[in-house]
Amino acid sequence: MVQVLQKKYYKNRLLCIENVQRQTFFINKNCLFCLSYYLQIRFSNSLIRENTGEAVTALELLQRERECGSITTFSSQLDHALKGGLPVGKVTEICGAPGVGKTQLCLQLSVDVQIPRSFGGLEAQVIFMDTEGSFVLQRVVDIAAAVVRHFSLLAEDGEQKDAMQTFNMESILVRLLVIDSVAFPFRQHLDDLSQRTRLLQGLAKQVISMATRHNIAVVITNQMTTRLQDSQSHLVPALGEIWGHASTTRIILQWEGSQQVAAIVKSPCCMDMAIQYQITSEGFRDANQPEITLTNQRSL
């Protein structure tokens, strides 16, 4: 079905999902163990080069990090807050209540990672792992169509125009892994607390290793849960402190009145900041509002 969609709508253009036998695949499994299987076996053996184990200096690591690049979110304010976009080689956690736009941002990133290099993109592919069944293929088509229109208008020289017409998916590496969401399998299938803790620790170790060793951006969505503190209830990311250390960057999407706000609450290189955004028919976009001050979010 995905290949039919590809030929019908975006042959030789920006594509979002490819067949599993190619470089990108989509799975819809409500089971934690399928995550572990695909992360450990399919990804490491088929889609990325093996780690050589060679020693590197701190300077080399710094240079590699600078060369990793980033993935635009199509929100100029959020890109600015993240110092260029979603970082490659890091684990980013996107938290929020249902309906706030977590999956929409993930779909936007899945399209954006495929932007040709001549437009400043990574020209790469994505693995999208859907645990909740919230992946809507037509929505990806809409977002991809908007991205194609955007860069078609920006194309100026011959190289950029050729990139829009001859974009070839055959020789492109995966640079983005999306897991949407991580909380669902743990809530639905695991009642044993000790087993749950071990699996969380193992999964955290796997995604961190993949991001750093293989130079990919790992994006994981997480749900919110209620925590009692000082006799008051607060919404906090699910899965507790054990999982909280897995991500390099944590972004919380939330409603403030009628406005949608993305708050960066954990990052080694970005300031705590909140920006306003909106979900449109074309995808994740700026709300055309000034940045707002972030207060009392770091504790989350």
Secondary structure per residue as TSV (DSSP state, phi and psi in degrees):
chain	resnum	aa	ss	phi	psi
A	1	M	-	360.0	-39.2
A	2	V	H	-67.1	-41.2
A	3	Q	H	-66.1	-37.0
A	4	V	H	-61.7	-43.5
A	5	L	H	-61.0	-41.9
A	6	Q	H	-58.9	-48.8
A	7	K	H	-68.7	-32.6
A	8	K	H	-77.5	-38.6
A	9	Y	H	-107.9	-40.1
A	10	Y	-	-134.0	41.4
A	11	K	T	-63.3	128.8
A	12	N	T	62.2	25.8
A	13	R	S	-131.6	-171.9
A	14	L	-	-63.4	124.4
A	15	L	-	-116.3	152.1
A	16	C	S	-106.7	-39.0
A	17	I	-	-132.4	130.2
A	18	E	-	-115.0	166.5
A	19	N	-	-64.3	151.2
A	20	V	T	-61.5	-26.4
A	21	Q	T	-76.9	-12.5
A	22	R	T	-88.4	-134.3
A	23	Q	T	-101.3	-13.0
A	24	T	-	-132.6	145.5
A	25	F	-	-144.7	161.6
A	26	F	E	-127.5	130.8
A	27	I	E	-125.0	146.9
A	28	N	E	-127.7	83.7
A	29	K	-	-128.4	130.0
A	30	N	-	-93.4	57.3
A	31	C	-	-148.5	129.7
A	32	L	H	-61.9	-35.6
A	33	F	H	-70.2	-25.8
A	34	C	H	-68.1	-32.6
A	35	L	H	-62.0	-49.2
A	36	S	H	-61.1	-42.3
A	37	Y	H	-62.3	-51.3
A	38	Y	I	-69.6	-36.0
A	39	L	I	-64.0	-43.9
A	40	Q	I	-84.8	-36.4
A	41	I	I	-100.4	-64.6
A	42	R	I	-60.5	-47.4
A	43	F	I	-67.1	-50.8
A	44	S	I	-70.4	-33.0
A	45	N	I	-89.4	-28.7
A	46	S	I	-111.4	-26.6
A	47	L	I	-113.0	-15.2
A	48	I	S	-135.1	156.4
A	49	R	-	-73.9	152.8
A	50	E	-	-72.2	148.5
A	51	N	-	-75.3	129.3
A	52	T	-	-79.2	-21.5
A	53	G	-	77.9	10.6
A	54	E	-	-72.3	143.8
A	55	A	-	-72.8	143.2
A	56	V	-	-131.7	154.0
A	57	T	-	-86.2	167.2
A	58	A	H	-63.4	-37.0
A	59	L	H	-64.2	-40.7
A	60	E	H	-64.6	-39.2
A	61	L	H	-63.1	-40.7
A	62	L	H	-64.1	-42.7
A	63	Q	H	-65.0	-39.8
A	64	R	H	-62.1	-42.4
A	65	E	H	-63.1	-38.9
A	66	R	H	-67.0	-28.6
A	67	E	H	-88.9	-6.5
A	68	C	S	-63.4	-37.7
A	69	G	-	85.3	-173.7
A	70	S	E	-150.6	167.9
A	71	I	E	-113.5	123.9
A	72	T	-	-66.6	146.0
A	73	T	-	-95.8	-5.6
A	74	F	S	68.0	13.8
A	75	S	-	-115.7	111.0
A	76	S	H	-62.5	-33.6
A	77	Q	H	-69.7	-42.7
A	78	L	H	-69.6	-39.3
A	79	D	H	-58.9	-42.7
A	80	H	H	-64.3	-43.0
A	81	A	H	-63.9	-32.0
A	82	L	T	-90.3	7.3
A	83	K	T	61.7	47.8
A	84	G	S	120.3	-13.4
A	85	G	S	131.7	-172.5
A	86	L	E	-69.7	123.8
A	87	P	E	-71.9	139.4
A	88	V	T	-87.1	144.4
A	89	G	T	87.9	7.4
A	90	K	S	-130.3	164.0
A	91	V	E	-103.4	123.1
A	92	T	E	-115.3	128.6
A	93	E	E	-106.2	128.7
A	94	I	E	-112.5	113.4
A	95	C	E	-109.6	155.2
A	96	G	E	165.8	162.7
A	97	A	-	-73.2	163.2
A	98	P	T	-58.0	139.3
A	99	G	T	84.4	4.3
A	100	V	S	-89.1	-14.8
A	101	G	S	118.9	16.3
A	102	K	H	-62.0	-51.4
A	103	T	H	-65.4	-36.6
A	104	Q	H	-61.9	-40.5
A	105	L	H	-65.8	-40.0
A	106	C	H	-63.7	-41.4
A	107	L	H	-64.8	-38.9
A	108	Q	H	-61.3	-45.4
A	109	L	H	-64.4	-35.5
A	110	S	H	-63.6	-32.7
A	111	V	H	-79.1	-43.9
A	112	D	H	-65.7	-29.7
A	113	V	T	-65.6	-16.3
A	114	Q	T	-94.7	1.9
A	115	I	S	-60.0	133.1
A	116	P	-	-59.2	152.3
A	117	R	G	-62.5	-31.2
A	118	S	G	-64.3	-16.8
A	119	F	G	-104.5	12.1
A	120	G	T	87.3	9.9
A	121	G	-	-90.4	-177.1
A	122	L	-	-93.5	-17.0
A	123	E	-	50.9	53.5
A	124	A	-	-128.5	-172.9
A	125	Q	E	-123.2	175.1
A	126	V	E	-133.5	145.4
A	127	I	E	-108.7	120.9
A	128	F	E	-113.6	115.8
A	129	M	E	-107.8	111.2
A	130	D	E	-103.2	115.0
A	131	T	S	-97.2	-13.7
A	132	E	S	-109.3	-9.0
A	133	G	S	77.9	26.3
A	134	S	-	-98.5	4.5
A	135	F	-	-76.5	120.8
A	136	V	-	-115.1	112.2
A	137	L	H	-62.9	-38.9
A	138	Q	H	-63.0	-32.3
A	139	R	H	-66.0	-38.0
A	140	V	H	-63.7	-40.4
A	141	V	H	-59.2	-44.9
A	142	D	H	-62.4	-45.0
A	143	I	H	-65.9	-43.8
A	144	A	H	-62.9	-40.3
A	145	A	H	-61.7	-39.6
A	146	A	H	-65.7	-39.3
A	147	V	H	-65.6	-42.8
A	148	V	H	-61.1	-45.2
A	149	R	H	-61.3	-42.4
A	150	H	H	-59.3	-50.6
A	151	F	H	-78.5	-22.1
A	152	S	H	-65.0	-36.5
A	153	L	H	-71.6	-29.4
A	154	L	H	-84.6	-18.7
A	155	A	-	-60.8	124.5
A	156	E	-	-117.6	-53.6
A	157	D	S	-92.7	174.6
A	158	G	H	-63.6	-36.2
A	159	E	H	-62.8	-43.7
A	160	Q	H	-68.0	-39.7
A	161	K	H	-66.0	-38.4
A	162	D	H	-65.1	-36.8
A	163	A	H	-62.8	-32.9
A	164	M	H	-73.4	-24.1
A	165	Q	H	-101.3	-26.0
A	166	T	-	-121.2	26.4
A	167	F	-	-61.8	117.6
A	168	N	-	-109.0	122.7
A	169	M	-	-86.8	-7.8
A	170	E	T	-68.7	-33.6
A	171	S	T	-110.8	24.9
A	172	I	-	-104.6	139.1
A	173	L	-	-89.0	156.2
A	174	V	E	-74.1	130.4
A	175	R	E	-126.1	1.9
A	176	L	E	-142.7	130.6
A	177	L	E	-120.4	124.3
A	178	V	E	-114.8	130.2
A	179	I	E	-119.3	113.1
A	180	D	E	-128.9	99.4
A	181	S	-	-121.0	170.0
A	182	V	S	-82.1	-26.6
A	183	A	H	-75.0	-33.2
A	184	F	H	-57.4	-49.4
A	185	P	H	-62.0	-35.8
A	186	F	H	-70.5	-33.2
A	187	R	H	-77.1	-30.7
A	188	Q	H	-91.8	-27.9
A	189	H	H	-122.7	-3.5
A	190	L	-	-127.0	116.0
A	191	D	-	-106.8	-20.0
A	192	D	-	-79.3	112.8
A	193	L	H	-63.4	-41.6
A	194	S	H	-67.0	-40.0
A	195	Q	H	-66.0	-40.4
A	196	R	H	-59.8	-43.1
A	197	T	H	-64.1	-44.2
A	198	R	H	-62.8	-42.8
A	199	L	H	-67.8	-38.2
A	200	L	H	-61.9	-45.6
A	201	Q	H	-63.0	-41.2
A	202	G	H	-66.1	-42.2
A	203	L	H	-65.6	-41.6
A	204	A	H	-59.6	-43.7
A	205	K	H	-63.5	-40.0
A	206	Q	H	-64.5	-47.6
A	207	V	H	-69.6	-35.7
A	208	I	H	-63.9	-44.4
A	209	S	H	-62.1	-43.1
A	210	M	H	-63.1	-44.3
A	211	A	H	-62.5	-45.4
A	212	T	H	-80.3	-41.5
A	213	R	H	-76.6	-32.3
A	214	H	H	-114.1	9.0
A	215	N	T	55.9	55.2
A	216	I	-	-126.6	155.9
A	217	A	E	-88.4	127.0
A	218	V	E	-108.8	121.3
A	219	V	E	-117.4	124.0
A	220	I	E	-126.7	127.5
A	221	T	E	-91.9	151.0
A	222	N	E	-140.6	147.8
A	223	Q	-	-86.9	173.3
A	224	M	E	-108.0	151.2
A	225	T	E	-136.4	167.8
A	226	T	E	-96.9	132.0
A	227	R	E	-122.9	134.4
A	228	L	E	-88.4	128.4
A	229	Q	E	-146.6	124.5
A	230	D	T	55.1	43.4
A	231	S	T	63.9	16.7
A	232	Q	E	-126.7	148.7
A	233	S	E	-93.7	140.0
A	234	H	E	-133.2	143.7
A	235	L	E	-84.2	125.9
A	236	V	E	-134.9	159.0
A	237	P	E	-58.9	142.7
A	238	A	T	-73.5	169.6
A	239	L	T	80.7	1.1
A	240	G	H	77.2	-171.5
A	241	E	H	-69.4	-30.7
A	242	I	H	-58.1	-47.5
A	243	W	H	-75.4	-26.0
A	244	G	H	-60.1	-23.8
A	245	H	T	-87.3	-4.3
A	246	A	T	-73.2	-34.0
A	247	S	-	-91.1	147.7
A	248	T	S	-79.6	-40.9
A	249	T	E	-126.3	135.8
A	250	R	E	-122.0	127.3
A	251	I	E	-119.4	128.7
A	252	I	E	-108.2	122.2
A	253	L	E	-95.8	132.7
A	254	Q	E	-155.1	165.0
A	255	W	E	-96.1	134.1
A	256	E	E	-123.4	97.7
A	257	G	T	68.8	-124.6
A	258	S	T	-96.9	3.7
A	259	Q	E	-106.3	138.4
A	260	Q	E	-88.0	132.8
A	261	V	E	-129.1	134.8
A	262	A	E	-108.0	118.0
A	263	A	E	-111.3	122.8
A	264	I	E	-84.1	112.1
A	265	V	E	-113.1	-7.2
A	266	K	E	-151.2	121.2
A	267	S	-	-168.2	138.1
A	268	P	S	-78.2	-14.7
A	269	C	S	-129.0	-6.2
A	270	C	S	-114.5	146.5
A	271	M	-	-72.6	152.8
A	272	D	-	-60.8	123.6
A	273	M	E	-155.2	151.3
A	274	A	E	-129.5	134.9
A	275	I	E	-125.5	155.6
A	276	Q	E	-94.0	141.6
A	277	Y	E	-140.9	175.1
A	278	Q	E	-147.6	153.7
A	279	I	E	-103.4	116.3
A	280	T	E	-110.5	-179.8
A	281	S	T	-64.8	-20.4
A	282	E	T	-95.5	-8.2
A	283	G	E	129.8	-152.9
A	284	F	E	-82.7	124.1
A	285	R	E	-142.2	165.4
A	286	D	E	-64.2	151.9
A	287	A	-	-92.9	2.6
A	288	N	S	58.2	39.7
A	289	Q	-	-125.2	153.1
A	290	P	-	-67.3	157.6
A	291	E	-	-63.4	149.0
A	292	I	B	-116.5	157.0
A	293	T	-	-74.2	135.4
A	294	L	-	-93.6	130.5
A	295	T	-	-133.1	136.0
A	296	N	S	55.6	38.8
A	297	Q	-	-107.8	-22.1
A	298	R	T	-58.7	-32.0
A	299	S	T	-66.5	-15.7
A	300	L	-	-75.1	360.0
